[in-house]
Amino acid sequence: MRKTAAIRDALRRARKVLHDPIALLRTAAGADIAAQAGFLAQAAVRRTPVLLDGVVVGAAALVAEELAPGARQWWLAGHRSAEPAASLVLEHLDLEPVLDLRMRLGEGSGALTALPVVNAAVRLLAEMATFDEAGVGGGPAAEEAVGQPSAAQL
């Protein structure tokens, strides 16, 4: 009941500042979510890929995307959490999770579980890029959108 009341009260306070990400953090978030939003926004500015994990990081990511539009291009969702809000976050950010195991463990377990898959994909993309450079067929075109991470950056 206390959690429900806290969320209800935060939603009431947040209504007035929904379009101002800094005011939203100040009004309805704790220092943990504010810091995560800042880290996620800055990682995108620095062109550093991030593997997201869980609904709390998802909440921070929603605000970070407002702080640094386009930041989501630098993020991968490690997994789809069993928490209902996690699917809403992924949909809003237009992110497909690497894994969809409906995990609920926390502590970064979904991202750690997805990491070997991401590493394998990066190695495969790097090999395919080498094939393209050598003129061997089978690799993807080397065209990448500006501002999106390359295989080497992942």
HELIX and SHEET records of a PDB file:
HELIX    1   1 ARG A    2  ALA A   14  1                                  13    
HELIX    2   2 ARG A   15  VAL A   17  5                                   3    
HELIX    3   3 PRO A   21  ALA A   28  1                                   8    
HELIX    4   4 ALA A   31  VAL A   45  1                                  15    
HELIX    5   5 VAL A   55  LEU A   67  1                                  13    
HELIX    6   6 ALA A   71  TRP A   74  5                                   4    
HELIX    7   7 PRO A   84  LEU A   93  1                                  10    
HELIX    8   8 SER A  109  GLU A  133  1                                  25    
SHEET    1   A 3 VAL A  50  LEU A  52  0                                        
SHEET    2   A 3 TRP A  75  HIS A  79  1                                        
SHEET    3   A 3 PRO A  97  LEU A  99  1                                        
END                                                                             
